Every structure is written in C-alpha cells, then in structure tokens.
C-alpha cells in the first residue's frame, strides 16, 4: 500500500519530528517519490559503502549519532523470470555489514534496524540469507544465530 512506503513514512516522520533530525540520506531502489524533506540527500548504490564509511567514522564532525534503517529488499529484485533474486554480490552485502559494525563499535550508529520484508524479497529464505550475509562479520553474530528459532 502506498500509505506505508518508505517515502510516505519518511515524509510523515519529517513533518512530525523534523526538528530532531540533523541530516537525512536515502539509499533506495528509486521506487516511490522523493520524500518531502528539505536537504535530503540521495545515495546511489555505488556510493553506499563510502557514505556508510564516512558516517561510521568517529572523526566525522556529526554532532549526534545516526539512526540506520535497512530494508533487506534493497539487496534483492525481480529477475527476468519474475522470481526474486539477490542483486548485489555477497561481498558487497558483507562490506555493508562491516560498516554497520564499525559504526556501532565507534558509537556513530545509535540504532540500526533491519526489516526482513519477505513479501518484497520473494521469500523468507532469501530475506534470511541476505540478513545472514549482512551480519556475517559481526563479532556478535553467533549470539544472533543462537537466538534464532
């Protein structure tokens, strides 16, 4: 439903709490509308690792820690036969995970959320596999794995 897309939720959040947000950066599949947020920056996939690295760097001059929200369906898409598949390499997804871990360790990422989105990745198995790649290099990954049902 268009009511619950990333663009409408982001616009609503900005409208309600924009005074609490210092900066917004979006890395999306370019679906939906650009949120109605002044000074919002869009990050293309080839710039994602550099952007995350800069945000994770404790030497950066950001005054507040970041909130990072990830939808796993960013890493997947429909293939030629309409079946969903992973569209980024395993190594790319692992590198994103490394930057997330770096940002958490450095105190730059206060909150990291991950939405598995199995309805938009095609299956639970693809969503869970992609999440496992994202968390693979986390030092606490074994505790995530142990907590899984």
N, C-alpha and C positions, 0 to 999 in steps of 0.2 A: 504494500500500500504506500502511496506517495506521502502519507502523513508521517510515516516512520522511517523515511530515508535519511541518510547521513546529512544531506543538505538541509532538510527541513528541521531536523533536530538541532543541528549546529546553529542555524539562524535563530531558533527559539532560545537556545542557551545564551547566545549573544544578547538577544533582546532582554532577557531576564537578568543576566549577570555579567554583561559586557564590561562593567567597571572593574570586575575582578580578574579579567583576562588581560595579560600584558601583550601577548602575541599569539597569532594563530597560523599554523602551517598545515596544509592539507596535502596528502598524497593519496590520490584516488584513481579509479579507473575512468575518470571523466564522465561518469554517468550522473544524471541529475543536473541540477542547476548550481552555479556557484552560490555559496551561502551569502546572505546579505550581511556581510561583516566587513567593516572598513579595514583596510590594510591587511586583509587576509592574503597569505601567500600560497601559491600552488606549487607543489614539488613533483616534478616528473620522475618516473621510476629510475632513470639513470642517475638522478641526483639524490635519491633517497639515502644511500649509505653515507654520503658526505654530510647531508643535513643531520642525520641521526648522530654521526660522529661529532659534529660541531655542538649539538645540543647536549651530548653526553660529556663534553669536555668541562672539567671543573674550572678551567681557566677562563671560560667564556664569561662575558660580562652580563649575564642574565641575573636579575635580582631575585627571581623566585624559581623554585624547581618546576619542572614540566609535568604535565599530565599527558600520557601517551595512550591513545585508544586505537587498537588494531582490530580490524575485521579480517578474519582468515581468508574470506573470499577475495581480498585484494590480490592474493597469490594464485588464484585459480580463475579459470574461464571456460567458456564453451568451446570445444574443439570442432573440427569440420563435421563430424558425425553427430553433433549436438550433445555429446557426452562431455561432462566436465572433466577437466584435467588441470594439472599444475602448470602454470605458465612461466614461472621463474625457476631457475636451477636450484638444486638442493643447496649448493654452496652460497648462492645469493641469500636464501632464506636463513641459513646458518649465520651469515655475516650480519644480517639484521638482528638476529638473536644476540650475537656478540655485542653489538652496540647497545642493545637494550640492557644487557647485563652490566656493561660498562657504566651506563647512565645511572642504573640503580646503585651500583657499588660506589660511584662517585657522589651520590646524593643529588644528582641532577634530575632524575626521574622520580618524583614523589609517588606517582601512581601509574601503573601500566595495566590496562585492561585488554583482554582478548576475547572477542566474540567469535565462537566457532562457526556460526552461520551455516549449518549443514543444508538448509533449504536453498542457499545460493552458492554452495560449493558442490552440490550434486549428491553428496552423501556424508554420513558421519565418518566413514573410513578415510575419505580424502581430507576432511577437516581435521581429524585427529592426527593423521600422518603429517600434515603441514604444521600443526602445532608442535608435534614431537621434534621436527626439524628446527623450528624456531627456538625451542627450549633445550636443544641437544647440548649446547655448550655451557648452559647454566650450571654453576657449581652445585646448585640445589636441585638439579633435575631428578636425581634419584628419589628425593622426597616427593616430587610431583608424581612420579611413576608409582611410588609406593602407595600414595593416597588414592590413586585411580581405582575404580571398582573393578 
